[in-house]
């Protein structure tokens, strides 16, 4: 009775782990049936071997489930990283567009009236349009010129457009920048090269 029960357990286990042509609606050939019957019979004589094979199969199944879980976690991690990279690329593209628009506006604006050498200096009251302040330096100081100014403060780099003695001229440039999509454009003022409030500059 014990041998018959062991044989039944072995047969069920063999059909569970060994692919056969029966899974496709076909029967075993006589030679295959004879072969597997002999293998099953041998296992009935060796319960320890059957137990070992059963335990190994269970361990393989657990390992496979764990590997599949780890693969899914890696896939999710890769997807998250790809999303972050796309976000950074979009941010960089927007910054390049804003800078390009600002440079275009500064180039296309009407040429200011000639001014004296004393008015062209940093002394006295001056008005500029700031279009951004960034923690990481994005523009080389070598590019600073008549229309583009760069100002550092702590870890920030401020980007400035224009240099006027008239608040109205700076206001005109600010409006042009906003019209082409540079929303973060505001007027800043200086007195003898030192930044001061608009009220202080206007009341000078």
Buried (B, 14 or more C-beta within 10 A) or exposed (E): EEEEEBBEBBBEBBEEEEEBEEEEEEEBEEEEEEEBEEEBEEBBEEBEEBEEBBEEEEEEEEEEEEEEEEEEEEEEEEEEEEEEEEEEEEEEEEEEEBBEBBBBBBEEBEEBEEEEEEBEEEEBBBBBBBBBEEEEEBBEEEEBEEBBBBBEEEEEBBBBBBBBBBBEBBBBBBEBBBEBEBEEBEBBBBBEEEBBEBEEBEEE
